[in-house]
Amino acid sequence: MVFTLILYPLKRIRYLTIRFDAEIQAYEVPAFRGAVVEKAGREHVAFHNHLGETGFVYRYPVIQYKRVGRNPLIVCVDEGVDEIHHFFQNQTWDILLGDRPLTLRVRDLRLNQYTLQAWEHSFALRIENWLALNTENYARYQALTSEEGRLALLEQVLTGNILSLAKGLGWFVERPVVVRITRLSAPRWRRFKEQLLTVFDADFESNVFLPEYIGLGKGVSHGFGVVFRSRANHLPQNQREHGE
């Protein structure tokens, strides 16, 4: 399967969030993902990004699975908006989280359009359960002795995460992406694919306006790196027209 990537200086995306009224625990997000994949059908690659037993589609996930509050939530980006019908065409939305049966009912559904671009001013954002450090970056992080140096490294990683999202969605970033972390939680450990990895929560400012609940960094389809935005943000005019 070959994917052709076309980059645009401005990228308008369709963005669908579906929040269900059931309750799940944070550790159940991977099970929620697996249950939705089985319900939709494993032949629909956008739900899981796997090809056969061992292959993998290396692209930004267009269907992502989250826990917001205590509720499961699905985020669909661009083609993911079209693909989600494979799940909703089922007569029932009864799923199994491990051995636990769960009936899904839609609590809130929002379809928006956003224009991705870098602005001259910044927006206040927050990221939770951010898997910032891969093996290489973790070694660099541990070797740094000052908090300023560690913060600068994390800002560099977060900038790279935004650029990876842009590339994955076919957006050519026309000006430098600016990121400044204003508050950082203590690191803590979370399990991801049988590994214990370091996660952070961070408040940050960026000149890229990001839709709420979109994922940044590693593990975004498993509920990691969830972005929230400050309600005090001033939305650009085109986002007021095409966003929430």
C-alpha positions as CSV (number, residue, x, y, z in Angstrom):
1,M,0.0,0.0,0.0
2,V,1.5,3.4,-1.1
3,F,0.5,6.7,0.5
4,T,1.2,9.9,-1.4
5,L,1.8,12.9,0.9
6,I,1.0,16.4,-0.5
7,L,1.9,19.3,1.7
8,Y,-0.1,22.6,1.9
9,P,0.9,25.9,3.6
10,L,-2.5,26.0,5.2
11,K,-4.3,22.8,6.0
12,R,-8.0,22.6,6.8
13,I,-9.0,19.4,8.6
14,R,-12.3,17.8,9.5
15,Y,-12.4,16.9,13.2
16,L,-14.9,14.7,15.0
17,T,-15.0,13.9,18.7
18,I,-17.4,11.3,20.1
19,R,-17.7,11.1,23.9
20,F,-19.6,8.1,25.4
21,D,-21.5,8.1,28.7
22,A,-19.9,4.9,30.0
23,E,-17.1,5.1,32.5
24,I,-13.7,3.4,32.1
25,Q,-10.4,3.5,34.0
26,A,-7.3,4.9,32.5
27,Y,-5.7,1.5,32.2
28,E,-8.7,0.3,30.1
29,V,-8.1,2.7,27.2
30,P,-6.1,0.0,25.2
31,A,-8.9,-2.5,25.8
32,F,-11.4,0.1,24.7
33,R,-9.4,0.6,21.5
34,G,-9.2,-3.1,20.9
35,A,-12.9,-3.5,21.4
36,V,-13.8,-0.7,18.9
37,V,-11.3,-2.2,16.4
38,E,-13.1,-5.6,16.6
39,K,-16.5,-4.1,16.4
40,A,-15.6,-2.0,13.3
41,G,-13.7,-4.9,11.7
42,R,-9.9,-5.4,11.6
43,E,-10.0,-5.0,7.8
44,H,-10.4,-1.3,8.3
45,V,-6.8,-0.2,8.8
46,A,-7.5,3.3,10.0
47,F,-8.8,2.0,13.3
48,H,-5.5,0.3,14.2
49,N,-2.8,1.1,11.6
50,H,-1.6,-2.5,11.4
51,L,-1.0,-4.5,8.2
52,G,-1.4,-8.2,8.8
53,E,0.2,-9.7,11.8
54,T,3.5,-7.8,11.8
55,G,3.2,-4.9,9.4
56,F,2.5,-1.3,10.5
57,V,1.3,1.8,8.8
58,Y,3.7,4.6,9.8
59,R,1.5,7.7,9.8
60,Y,-0.3,10.0,12.2
61,P,-3.3,8.0,13.6
62,V,-6.5,9.4,12.1
63,I,-8.6,7.5,14.7
64,Q,-7.5,7.9,18.3
65,Y,-8.9,6.6,21.6
66,K,-8.9,8.6,24.8
67,R,-10.3,8.8,28.3
68,V,-11.6,12.3,29.2
69,G,-13.0,12.7,32.7
70,R,-14.1,9.1,33.2
71,N,-15.6,8.7,29.8
72,P,-14.2,7.0,26.7
73,L,-13.7,9.3,23.7
74,I,-12.9,8.7,20.1
75,V,-11.2,11.4,18.0
76,C,-11.4,11.2,14.2
77,V,-9.2,13.4,12.0
78,D,-9.9,13.9,8.3
79,E,-10.3,10.5,6.6
80,G,-11.0,9.1,10.1
81,V,-14.3,11.0,10.0
82,D,-15.3,8.9,6.9
83,E,-14.0,5.6,8.4
84,I,-15.8,5.8,11.7
85,H,-19.1,4.7,10.0
86,H,-17.7,1.2,10.1
87,F,-18.2,1.2,13.8
88,F,-21.5,3.1,13.9
89,Q,-23.1,0.9,11.3
90,N,-23.4,-1.9,13.9
91,Q,-26.9,-2.5,15.3
92,T,-25.5,-2.5,18.9
93,W,-22.5,-0.9,20.5
94,D,-22.0,-3.5,23.2
95,I,-18.3,-4.2,23.7
96,L,-16.1,-6.2,26.0
97,L,-13.3,-4.5,27.9
98,G,-11.4,-7.6,28.8
99,D,-14.1,-9.6,30.6
100,R,-16.2,-6.5,31.4
101,P,-19.3,-5.9,29.2
102,L,-19.9,-2.3,28.4
103,T,-22.8,-0.6,26.4
104,L,-21.7,2.6,24.7
105,R,-24.2,5.4,24.3
106,V,-23.2,8.7,22.7
107,R,-23.0,11.5,25.3
108,D,-21.6,14.2,23.0
109,L,-20.7,14.4,19.3
110,R,-19.0,17.3,17.7
111,L,-18.0,17.8,14.1
112,N,-15.8,20.8,13.3
113,Q,-13.3,22.1,10.8
114,Y,-10.0,23.7,11.7
115,T,-7.4,25.5,9.7
116,L,-3.9,24.4,10.8
117,Q,-1.3,27.2,10.7
118,A,1.3,28.9,12.7
119,W,0.3,32.3,14.0
120,E,2.2,35.4,15.2
121,H,0.8,35.1,18.7
122,S,0.6,32.1,21.1
123,F,-2.2,30.0,22.5
124,A,-2.3,28.5,26.0
125,L,-2.5,24.7,25.9
126,R,-2.1,21.7,28.2
127,I,-0.9,18.2,27.4
128,E,-1.6,15.2,29.7
129,N,0.0,11.8,29.9
130,W,2.7,12.9,27.4
131,L,5.1,10.2,26.4
132,A,7.9,12.7,25.7
133,L,11.0,10.5,26.0
134,N,12.0,7.7,23.8
135,T,15.1,5.6,24.7
136,E,17.5,8.2,23.1
137,N,15.8,11.2,24.6
138,Y,15.5,9.6,28.0
139,A,19.3,9.1,28.1
140,R,19.8,12.7,27.1
141,Y,17.3,13.9,29.7
142,Q,18.9,11.9,32.5
143,A,22.4,13.2,31.6
144,L,21.3,16.8,31.9
145,T,22.0,18.3,35.4
146,S,20.0,21.5,35.3
147,E,16.2,21.9,35.2
148,E,16.6,24.6,32.5
149,G,18.4,22.1,30.3
150,R,15.8,19.4,30.8
151,L,13.0,21.9,30.1
152,A,14.7,23.1,26.9
153,L,15.0,19.4,25.8
154,L,11.3,18.8,26.4
155,E,10.3,22.0,24.5
156,Q,12.4,20.7,21.6
157,V,10.6,17.3,21.8
158,L,7.2,19.0,21.9
159,T,8.0,21.1,18.9
160,G,9.0,18.0,17.1
161,N,5.7,16.3,18.0
162,I,3.8,19.3,16.5
163,L,5.9,19.1,13.3
164,S,5.3,15.3,13.1
165,L,1.5,15.9,13.4
166,A,1.8,18.6,10.7
167,K,3.7,16.3,8.3
168,G,1.3,13.4,9.0
169,L,-1.7,15.6,8.1
170,G,0.0,17.0,5.0
171,W,0.5,20.5,6.4
172,F,3.6,22.5,5.4
173,V,4.5,24.8,8.3
174,E,5.2,28.2,6.8
175,R,6.8,29.8,9.8
176,P,8.8,28.5,12.8
177,V,6.8,26.6,15.4
178,V,7.2,28.2,18.9
179,V,6.7,26.2,22.1
180,R,7.3,27.4,25.7
181,I,6.5,25.1,28.6
182,T,5.1,27.2,31.5
183,R,4.5,24.4,34.0
184,L,5.7,20.8,34.1
185,S,4.6,18.0,36.4
186,A,7.0,15.6,38.1
187,P,7.7,12.6,35.8
188,R,5.8,9.4,36.5
189,W,5.7,5.9,35.1
190,R,2.9,4.5,32.9
191,R,2.8,1.2,31.1
192,F,2.7,1.2,27.2
193,K,3.0,-1.9,25.1
194,E,4.5,-3.9,28.0
195,Q,7.0,-1.2,28.8
196,L,7.2,1.2,31.7
197,L,7.7,4.7,30.2
198,T,8.0,8.2,31.7
199,V,5.0,10.5,31.2
200,F,4.5,14.2,32.0
201,D,1.7,16.7,32.2
202,A,2.6,20.2,31.0
203,D,1.1,23.6,30.5
204,F,2.6,25.2,27.4
205,E,2.2,28.1,24.9
206,S,2.5,27.6,21.2
207,N,1.8,29.7,18.1
208,V,0.0,26.6,16.6
209,F,-3.6,26.4,17.5
210,L,-4.5,22.7,18.2
211,P,-7.9,21.2,18.4
212,E,-8.9,20.0,21.9
213,Y,-8.2,16.3,22.6
214,I,-5.9,15.8,19.6
215,G,-2.8,13.7,20.4
216,L,0.9,14.6,20.4
217,G,3.9,12.3,20.8
218,K,4.1,8.6,21.2
219,G,1.0,6.5,21.9
220,V,-1.6,9.0,20.8
221,S,-4.0,6.2,19.6
222,H,-3.8,4.7,23.1
223,G,-4.8,7.8,25.0
224,F,-1.4,9.4,25.6
225,G,-0.4,13.0,24.9
226,V,-4.0,14.5,25.0
227,V,-4.1,18.2,24.3
228,F,-6.5,20.5,26.1
229,R,-6.8,24.2,25.4
230,S,-7.5,27.2,27.7
231,R,-11.0,28.5,27.5
232,A,-9.5,32.0,27.7
233,N,-7.8,31.6,24.3
234,H,-8.8,34.1,21.7
235,L,-9.8,32.1,18.6
236,P,-8.6,33.4,15.3
237,Q,-11.4,34.6,13.0
238,N,-11.2,31.5,10.7
239,Q,-11.4,29.2,13.6
240,R,-14.5,30.9,14.9
241,E,-16.1,30.3,11.5
242,H,-15.0,26.7,11.1
243,G,-14.3,25.5,14.6
244,E,-16.4,25.3,17.7
